[in-house]
Amino acid sequence: MEILKGSKSLGFIASFKMVTVLSIFLLGFSGYGQVSTKIDTTSIRIGEQFNYEIIVDQTKDVRFPKFESDSLNRIGVVTAHKIDSLRNQLIKKYTLTSFDSGRYVIPGQEIFIKDKRFLTDQVIIDVATVQVDTIKQPMHHIKEIQNEPYLFSDYLNYFWGLIALLIVIGLILYFVLRDKPTEEEIISRIPPFDAAKMRLKELDGKELISQNKIKLYYVELTDIVRTFIERELNIPALESTTDELLETITDFNNSSNLDIPEETLNKLQKLLQEADLVKFAKSKPLQNEIALHRGDAEGIIDVLHPIKIELKEEEDGQ
């Protein structure tokens, strides 16, 4: 009886082990069936592309590692497409190609489902060269590079470019030169008294006396006084001779209520006559005389300016 019991126990244990092994085998086979591959061709020519798909019968906890090429790395990935979901399946698609002829084996790709590792089947790809029929097609000499003839449209592009350049240059010149006032126009916009004072300071800054340019000094000094008289009193002083100017300003003083002091008229007469001697008779006054004439010029301007203002006030009062 004991021997019988022992044999029954051994038989039970053996049966249990067999069931366990069979269950593991079935489970492994079932898991393997969850991953498959699909390829649209196994034979291509150099440079042609083909599609390689990995299909997984799961949608959760699936991980696709990086595509593994053949051992020689002759199969290249053109595009790794996004993962598609279709009927409880996940599909990972690759567009592949090769530029080397030969037979290559795409190894099984690793897929992880719920952290379990699965491998796809290996795929063999034949890459053939493109044969050139040299019998039917005659060989030709290599031709030299030929220049294409110029067309009107080619010159038209240069023409429009030249037009645009000329427009830009024209605009620049317009804005640079537009309304650019001359020195005379700038001075004419300044009140006569202020302009005369400014020009006297500029004359002093030129230091013409120290450079022995006496004639030029008197030309500019009398021009300042004449311009002031013409603008301030409306008397044609610039184009008049010394005698004509003195006669005109004396008559103007007597006919209107200017009341220019006799001393001022005498200083003006001496200044203009001395300037004429320097300009036409090559006279050379002394340093103290030059300084005196400079002071007389400014004094004449200072006296005539308020006289003009008083005359205006009287006319407005009437």
C-alpha positions as CSV (number, residue, x, y, z in Angstrom):
1,M,0.0,0.0,0.0
2,E,2.8,2.4,0.8
3,I,4.5,1.6,-2.5
4,L,1.2,2.3,-4.3
5,K,0.8,5.6,-2.5
6,G,4.3,6.6,-3.4
7,S,3.9,5.8,-7.1
8,K,0.6,7.9,-7.1
9,S,2.4,10.8,-5.6
10,L,5.2,10.6,-8.2
11,G,2.7,10.4,-11.0
12,F,0.9,13.5,-9.7
13,I,4.1,15.5,-9.4
14,A,5.1,14.6,-13.0
15,S,1.7,15.5,-14.3
16,F,1.8,18.9,-12.5
17,K,5.2,19.7,-14.0
18,M,4.1,18.8,-17.5
19,V,1.0,21.0,-17.1
20,T,3.2,23.8,-15.9
21,V,5.7,23.6,-18.8
22,L,2.9,23.3,-21.3
23,S,1.2,26.4,-19.8
24,I,4.4,28.4,-20.0
25,F,4.9,27.3,-23.6
26,L,1.4,28.3,-24.5
27,L,1.7,31.6,-22.8
28,G,4.9,32.3,-24.6
29,F,3.5,31.4,-27.9
30,S,0.4,33.6,-27.2
31,G,2.7,36.6,-26.4
32,Y,4.8,36.0,-29.5
33,G,1.6,36.2,-31.6
34,Q,1.0,39.7,-30.3
35,V,3.8,41.2,-32.6
36,S,4.0,40.8,-36.3
37,T,5.6,42.6,-39.3
38,K,4.5,43.6,-42.7
39,I,6.6,44.6,-45.7
40,D,5.5,45.7,-49.2
41,T,8.5,44.2,-51.0
42,T,11.7,42.2,-50.3
43,S,13.5,43.2,-53.5
44,I,14.3,46.8,-54.5
45,R,16.8,48.6,-56.8
46,I,19.4,51.0,-55.4
47,G,17.7,54.1,-54.1
48,E,14.2,52.8,-54.2
49,Q,12.1,53.0,-51.0
50,F,9.9,50.4,-49.3
51,N,7.6,50.3,-46.3
52,Y,8.3,48.2,-43.2
53,E,5.5,47.9,-40.5
54,I,5.5,46.6,-37.0
55,I,2.0,45.6,-35.9
56,V,1.2,45.1,-32.2
57,D,-2.1,43.6,-31.0
58,Q,-2.1,45.8,-28.0
59,T,-2.8,49.5,-27.4
60,K,-1.6,50.0,-23.8
61,D,1.8,49.9,-22.3
62,V,3.6,49.4,-25.6
63,R,7.0,50.8,-26.3
64,F,8.8,50.9,-29.6
65,P,12.6,51.3,-29.3
66,K,14.8,52.9,-32.0
67,F,14.8,51.0,-35.4
68,E,17.7,48.6,-35.6
69,S,19.3,48.3,-39.1
70,D,21.2,45.4,-40.6
71,S,24.7,44.5,-39.2
72,L,26.4,46.5,-42.0
73,N,24.0,49.4,-41.6
74,R,23.2,49.4,-45.3
75,I,19.5,49.8,-44.8
76,G,18.6,53.4,-43.9
77,V,15.5,55.0,-42.4
78,V,14.0,57.6,-44.7
79,T,11.0,58.4,-42.5
80,A,9.9,57.1,-39.1
81,H,6.2,57.6,-39.2
82,K,4.0,58.3,-36.2
83,I,2.4,55.4,-34.5
84,D,-1.1,54.7,-35.8
85,S,-3.9,53.0,-33.9
86,L,-6.3,50.7,-35.8
87,R,-8.8,48.1,-34.4
88,N,-7.1,47.7,-31.1
89,Q,-3.7,47.6,-32.8
90,L,-0.7,49.8,-32.9
91,I,1.2,50.1,-36.2
92,K,4.7,51.6,-36.4
93,K,5.6,52.3,-40.0
94,Y,9.1,53.0,-41.4
95,T,10.0,54.0,-44.9
96,L,13.4,52.5,-45.7
97,T,15.9,52.5,-48.6
98,S,19.4,51.4,-49.5
99,F,22.1,52.7,-51.8
100,D,24.3,49.6,-51.7
101,S,23.5,46.4,-53.7
102,G,23.4,43.1,-51.9
103,R,21.3,41.0,-49.6
104,Y,20.7,42.4,-46.1
105,V,18.9,41.0,-43.1
106,I,16.7,43.4,-41.1
107,P,17.0,41.8,-37.6
108,G,14.1,41.3,-35.3
109,Q,12.9,44.5,-33.8
110,E,12.5,44.8,-30.0
111,I,9.0,45.6,-28.8
112,F,8.1,46.0,-25.1
113,I,4.6,45.2,-24.0
114,K,3.9,45.8,-20.3
115,D,7.7,45.7,-19.8
116,K,8.0,42.3,-21.5
117,R,10.4,42.0,-24.5
118,F,9.2,40.7,-27.8
119,L,11.0,40.3,-31.1
120,T,9.7,40.5,-34.6
121,D,10.7,38.1,-37.4
122,Q,13.8,38.8,-39.4
123,V,13.3,40.1,-42.9
124,I,15.7,39.6,-45.9
125,I,16.0,42.5,-48.4
126,D,17.6,42.1,-51.8
127,V,19.0,45.4,-53.3
128,A,19.9,45.1,-57.0
129,T,21.9,47.5,-59.1
130,V,20.3,49.4,-62.1
131,Q,21.7,47.8,-65.2
132,V,22.7,50.1,-68.1
133,D,22.1,48.7,-71.5
134,T,25.3,49.8,-73.3
135,I,24.5,47.6,-76.4
136,K,21.4,49.3,-77.7
137,Q,22.4,52.8,-76.6
138,P,25.4,54.2,-78.5
139,M,28.0,56.1,-76.6
140,H,28.2,59.8,-77.1
141,H,31.0,62.3,-76.7
142,I,30.9,64.6,-73.7
143,K,29.7,67.9,-75.0
144,E,31.2,71.2,-73.8
145,I,29.1,73.6,-71.7
146,Q,27.3,75.9,-74.0
147,N,26.3,79.4,-73.1
148,E,22.6,80.2,-73.5
149,P,21.7,83.2,-75.7
150,Y,20.6,86.3,-73.8
151,L,17.0,87.1,-74.0
152,F,15.2,90.4,-73.8
153,S,13.9,89.4,-70.3
154,D,17.4,89.1,-69.1
155,Y,18.2,92.7,-70.0
156,L,14.8,93.7,-68.6
157,N,15.9,92.7,-65.1
158,Y,18.9,94.9,-65.4
159,F,16.8,97.7,-66.8
160,W,14.4,97.7,-63.8
161,G,17.3,97.5,-61.4
162,L,18.8,100.6,-63.1
163,I,15.5,102.4,-62.8
164,A,15.2,101.6,-59.1
165,L,18.8,102.8,-58.5
166,L,18.1,106.1,-60.3
167,I,14.9,106.6,-58.3
168,V,16.8,106.0,-55.1
169,I,19.6,108.5,-56.1
170,G,17.0,111.0,-57.2
171,L,15.2,110.8,-53.8
172,I,18.5,111.2,-51.9
173,L,19.4,114.3,-54.0
174,Y,15.9,115.7,-53.5
175,F,16.0,115.4,-49.7
176,V,19.6,116.6,-49.5
177,L,19.3,119.6,-51.8
178,R,15.6,120.4,-51.1
179,D,15.1,123.9,-49.7
180,K,18.7,124.1,-48.7
181,P,19.1,127.8,-48.0
182,T,22.1,129.8,-49.1
183,E,24.1,131.9,-46.7
184,E,22.4,135.0,-48.0
185,E,18.9,133.5,-47.5
186,I,19.8,132.5,-44.0
187,I,21.0,136.0,-43.2
188,S,17.9,137.5,-44.8
189,R,15.7,135.5,-42.4
190,I,17.5,137.1,-39.4
191,P,16.4,140.6,-38.3
192,P,18.8,143.2,-39.8
193,F,20.2,144.4,-36.5
194,D,20.9,140.8,-35.3
195,A,22.4,139.9,-38.7
196,A,24.7,142.9,-38.7
197,K,25.9,142.1,-35.1
198,M,26.5,138.5,-36.0
199,R,28.5,139.4,-39.1
200,L,30.7,141.9,-37.2
201,K,31.6,139.1,-34.8
202,E,32.4,136.8,-37.7
203,L,34.6,139.5,-39.3
204,D,36.5,139.9,-36.0
205,G,37.1,136.1,-35.9
206,K,38.6,136.0,-39.4
207,E,41.6,138.1,-38.2
208,L,42.1,139.7,-41.6
209,I,44.1,142.6,-40.1
210,S,46.8,140.3,-38.7
211,Q,47.0,138.7,-42.1
212,N,47.5,142.1,-43.7
213,K,44.3,141.7,-45.8
214,I,43.2,145.3,-45.2
215,K,41.3,145.7,-48.5
216,L,39.2,142.6,-47.9
217,Y,38.6,143.8,-44.3
218,Y,37.1,147.1,-45.5
219,V,35.1,145.5,-48.2
220,E,33.4,143.2,-45.7
221,L,33.0,146.0,-43.1
222,T,31.3,148.4,-45.4
223,D,29.2,145.6,-46.9
224,I,27.8,144.8,-43.4
225,V,26.9,148.5,-42.9
226,R,25.4,148.9,-46.4
227,T,23.3,145.7,-46.0
228,F,22.0,146.8,-42.6
229,I,21.0,150.3,-44.0
230,E,19.3,148.7,-47.0
231,R,17.3,146.2,-44.9
232,E,16.6,148.5,-42.0
233,L,15.8,151.8,-43.8
234,N,14.7,150.3,-47.1
235,I,17.3,152.4,-49.0
236,P,19.2,150.9,-52.0
237,A,22.6,151.0,-50.3
238,L,24.4,148.0,-51.9
239,E,24.2,149.2,-55.5
240,S,24.9,152.9,-54.7
241,T,28.2,154.7,-54.7
242,T,29.3,156.5,-51.6
243,D,28.1,159.9,-52.7
244,E,24.8,158.5,-54.0
245,L,24.2,156.7,-50.7
246,L,25.0,159.7,-48.6
247,E,22.8,161.9,-50.7
248,T,19.9,159.4,-50.5
249,I,20.2,158.9,-46.8
250,T,20.4,162.7,-46.1
251,D,17.3,163.3,-48.2
252,F,15.5,160.4,-46.6
253,N,16.4,161.8,-43.1
254,N,15.1,165.3,-44.0
255,S,11.9,164.0,-45.7
256,S,10.9,161.6,-42.9
257,N,11.1,161.9,-39.1
258,L,14.2,159.7,-38.7
259,D,16.2,162.4,-36.9
260,I,19.5,160.7,-37.6
261,P,22.2,162.6,-35.6
262,E,24.6,164.7,-37.7
263,E,27.5,163.0,-36.0
264,T,26.3,159.6,-37.2
265,L,26.0,160.8,-40.8
266,N,29.6,162.2,-40.5
267,K,30.9,158.9,-39.2
268,L,29.1,157.0,-42.0
269,Q,30.6,159.4,-44.6
270,K,34.2,159.1,-43.2
271,L,33.9,155.3,-43.0
272,L,32.7,154.9,-46.6
273,Q,35.2,157.4,-48.0
274,E,38.1,155.7,-46.2
275,A,36.9,152.3,-47.5
276,D,36.9,153.7,-51.0
277,L,40.5,154.9,-50.6
278,V,41.6,151.5,-49.3
279,K,39.8,149.6,-52.1
280,F,40.6,151.9,-55.0
281,A,43.6,154.0,-54.0
282,K,45.5,151.3,-52.1
283,S,45.5,153.3,-49.0
284,K,46.7,151.6,-45.8
285,P,45.3,153.1,-42.6
286,L,47.0,152.7,-39.3
287,Q,46.0,150.1,-36.7
288,N,44.3,152.7,-34.5
289,E,42.4,154.1,-37.5
290,I,41.2,150.6,-38.4
291,A,40.0,150.0,-34.8
292,L,38.3,153.4,-34.9
293,H,36.5,152.6,-38.2
294,R,35.4,149.2,-36.7
295,G,33.9,151.0,-33.7
296,D,32.2,153.6,-35.9
297,A,30.6,150.9,-38.0
298,E,29.0,149.2,-35.0
299,G,28.1,152.7,-33.6
300,I,26.2,153.6,-36.8
301,I,24.3,150.3,-36.6
302,D,23.4,150.9,-32.9
303,V,22.1,154.4,-33.6
304,L,20.1,153.6,-36.7
305,H,18.3,150.6,-35.2
306,P,16.4,152.3,-32.4
307,I,15.6,155.2,-34.7
308,K,13.8,152.8,-37.0
309,I,11.9,151.3,-34.1
310,E,10.8,154.8,-32.9
311,L,9.6,155.7,-36.4
312,K,7.5,152.5,-36.5
313,E,5.9,153.2,-33.2
314,E,5.0,156.7,-34.3
315,E,3.4,155.4,-37.5
316,D,1.4,152.9,-35.5
317,G,0.3,155.5,-33.1
318,Q,-1.0,157.7,-35.9
